[in-house]
Amino acid sequence: MGKQDQPPDCGHCGGSGKAVYERPHMENDGSVTWRKVTESCHVCGGTGKCR
């Protein structure tokens, strides 16, 4: 099995398996702010490779 047989890197996370998303966060005073969080990429499921 050659290198070309491997699935290519995920285009969404660039093969890292992690992606930065902005998520709403409820503050103590009831206001909502947006925070950047790093999570497993939702496109490749954190594998870093295209499915």
GILIN-V544402 format. One record per residue. RES is the residue in three letters. PHI is phi in degrees with one decimal (999 if undefined). OMEGA is omega in whole degrees, -180 to 180 (* if undefined). BURIAL is # if it has 16 or more other ideal C-beta (glycine too) atoms within 10 Angstrom, else .. Layout:
# GILIN-V544402
res=RES phi=PHI omega=OMEGA burial=BURIAL
res=RES phi=PHI omega=OMEGA burial=BURIAL
This chain:
# GILIN-V544402
res=MET phi=999 omega=-178 burial=.
res=GLY phi=-87.8 omega=-179 burial=.
res=LYS phi=-60.1 omega=-179 burial=.
res=GLN phi=-66.8 omega=179 burial=.
res=ASP phi=-82.2 omega=179 burial=.
res=GLN phi=-77.2 omega=177 burial=.
res=PRO phi=-65.3 omega=-179 burial=.
res=PRO phi=-70.1 omega=176 burial=.
res=ASP phi=-58.6 omega=178 burial=#
res=CYS phi=-62.5 omega=180 burial=#
res=GLY phi=-73.7 omega=-177 burial=.
res=HIS phi=-79.1 omega=-176 burial=.
res=CYS phi=-107.5 omega=179 burial=#
res=GLY phi=68.7 omega=177 burial=.
res=GLY phi=86.9 omega=-179 burial=.
res=SER phi=-81.8 omega=-176 burial=.
res=GLY phi=82.6 omega=180 burial=#
res=LYS phi=-122.4 omega=178 burial=.
res=ALA phi=-141.0 omega=180 burial=#
res=VAL phi=-97.9 omega=178 burial=.
res=TYR phi=-122.7 omega=173 burial=.
res=GLU phi=-100.8 omega=-178 burial=.
res=ARG phi=-122.6 omega=177 burial=.
res=PRO phi=-70.2 omega=179 burial=.
res=HIS phi=-134.4 omega=179 burial=.
res=MET phi=-82.6 omega=178 burial=.
res=GLU phi=-80.7 omega=-179 burial=.
res=ASN phi=-60.2 omega=-179 burial=.
res=ASP phi=-85.2 omega=177 burial=.
res=GLY phi=93.9 omega=178 burial=.
res=SER phi=-78.3 omega=-180 burial=.
res=VAL phi=-111.9 omega=175 burial=.
res=THR phi=-119.4 omega=179 burial=.
res=TRP phi=-104.6 omega=180 burial=.
res=ARG phi=-122.3 omega=175 burial=.
res=LYS phi=-84.6 omega=179 burial=.
res=VAL phi=-129.4 omega=178 burial=.
res=THR phi=-98.8 omega=-179 burial=.
res=GLU phi=-133.2 omega=173 burial=.
res=SER phi=-60.5 omega=-179 burial=.
res=CYS phi=-59.6 omega=-178 burial=#
res=HIS phi=-77.6 omega=-179 burial=.
res=VAL phi=-79.9 omega=-177 burial=.
res=CYS phi=-103.7 omega=179 burial=#
res=GLY phi=72.5 omega=178 burial=.
res=GLY phi=90.0 omega=-179 burial=.
res=THR phi=-82.2 omega=-177 burial=#
res=GLY phi=84.0 omega=-179 burial=#
res=LYS phi=-121.1 omega=176 burial=.
res=CYS phi=-61.5 omega=178 burial=.
res=ARG phi=-88.7 omega=* burial=.
